[in-house]
Amino acid sequence: MPHSDLLPSLLFKLNENQLALETAIIELSNWVEARGSADVADNVRTALDTIDENEEFIKLSLAVLMSPE
């Protein structure tokens, strides 16, 4: 398999990992907020906004890379 064929699969897996980490971090921020640290939880959620902002572009780009030519 040529290395160029691996790139879309690699990027897809990295994106899956990123989304899984986002989910875990959101759970932790909810836990922190429930224990009285709303400011910390808000800061975490603000930092995670970048993932949300870029998600659609990443999905579309991966779809293009993974489609047959």
PyMOL commands that set and color helices and strands:
alter all, ss='L'
color gray80, all
select helices_A, chain A and resi 3-34+38-66
alter helices_A, ss='H'
color red, helices_A
deselect
rebuild
show_as cartoon
